[in-house]
């Protein structure tokens, strides 16, 4: 969910266009059009703002890095950075290592 996505900040997000696919027990992936300069968050439950996956600060590059669950840890409270150029990107989230890549 976010202004880097076609659905914007509207929650719930459009399914299946903004739904990750599980590729193994800890990794999920989505290929999605992203707009330039926007931001986004990963929601574990579509339609619910209670919890989210986010990055620790705005210095985490749009191409990937570490992320975390906001839960009781306010460290992860920054939106993911969208790409500098609009296009279709593949986001891979590894929930075992708490890392993501955007290609």
C-alpha distance (Angstrom), angle and dihedral (degrees) to the residues before:
residue distance angle dihedral
X1 . . .
X2 3.80 . .
X3 3.77 147.1 .
X4 3.82 90.0 -76.8
X5 3.84 87.8 66.2
X6 3.79 131.8 70.7
X7 3.81 90.8 -115.7
X8 3.80 93.0 54.8
X9 3.79 117.0 -159.8
X10 3.80 91.5 -34.0
X11 3.79 110.1 127.4
X12 2.99 126.5 -132.1
X13 3.78 92.2 51.0
X14 3.81 122.6 -139.7
X15 3.80 111.9 -84.8
X16 2.98 131.5 -119.1
X17 3.83 94.1 9.2
X18 3.82 92.5 62.6
X19 3.79 99.4 32.8
X20 3.81 122.6 110.0
X21 3.80 121.3 -129.2
X22 3.80 119.0 -135.7
X23 3.82 109.0 -123.0
X24 3.82 97.1 178.2
X25 3.80 138.0 -17.6
X26 3.82 94.6 -65.4
X27 3.82 107.3 18.3
X28 3.78 129.8 78.5
X29 3.80 128.0 -177.5
X30 3.79 140.4 -168.4
X31 3.81 134.1 -179.5
X32 3.77 106.9 -149.4
X33 3.80 140.1 159.8
X34 3.81 109.6 -109.0
X35 3.78 126.6 -169.5
X36 3.79 122.1 -132.8
X37 3.78 119.6 -92.3
X38 3.79 97.7 4.5
X39 3.77 130.8 122.7
X40 3.79 136.4 -132.9
X41 3.80 145.3 -177.1
X42 3.81 132.7 -148.3
X43 3.79 114.3 -123.3
X44 3.80 120.3 -157.8
X45 3.82 91.0 -157.9
X46 3.79 119.6 38.0
X47 3.80 110.9 -128.0
X48 3.81 94.8 19.4
X49 3.83 123.1 102.6
X50 3.83 93.8 -176.1
X51 3.81 95.7 99.0
X52 3.77 135.2 15.9
X53 3.78 144.7 168.3
X54 3.80 113.4 -115.2
X55 3.80 143.1 152.4
X56 3.80 128.2 -95.2
X57 3.81 97.7 -120.0
X58 3.80 143.8 -10.1
X59 3.82 91.3 -96.2
X60 3.82 92.2 76.4
X61 3.83 103.2 106.1
X62 3.80 121.7 -116.8
X63 3.82 88.6 -121.2
X64 3.80 94.4 65.3
X65 3.76 149.4 -71.5
X66 3.78 139.0 138.2
X67 3.78 126.1 -21.4
X68 3.77 135.8 174.5
X69 3.76 147.3 -169.7
X70 3.77 116.6 -92.3
X71 3.83 93.3 -141.4
X72 3.79 106.3 124.5
X73 3.80 92.4 -25.0
X74 3.78 113.3 91.6
X75 3.84 89.3 -172.2
X76 3.80 90.0 89.2
X77 3.78 102.1 58.2
X78 3.82 104.0 114.2
X79 3.80 125.0 100.0
X80 3.81 118.7 -114.5
X81 3.80 112.4 -102.5
X82 3.78 115.9 -114.4
X83 3.80 121.0 -135.4
X84 3.79 124.9 -79.4
X85 3.83 90.8 -124.4
X86 3.79 126.5 43.8
X87 3.80 116.6 -115.9
X88 3.77 145.2 106.6
X89 3.78 111.9 -60.5
X90 3.79 135.6 -177.1
X91 3.79 114.1 -131.8
X92 3.79 116.7 -163.1
X93 3.80 117.5 -169.3
X94 3.81 118.5 -165.5
X95 3.80 108.0 -162.1
X96 3.81 94.1 -174.6
X97 3.81 94.0 58.9
X98 3.84 96.3 24.9
X99 3.79 92.1 -127.2
X100 3.77 133.9 129.1
X101 3.79 136.3 -165.4
X102 3.78 129.9 -161.2
X103 3.80 118.5 -160.8
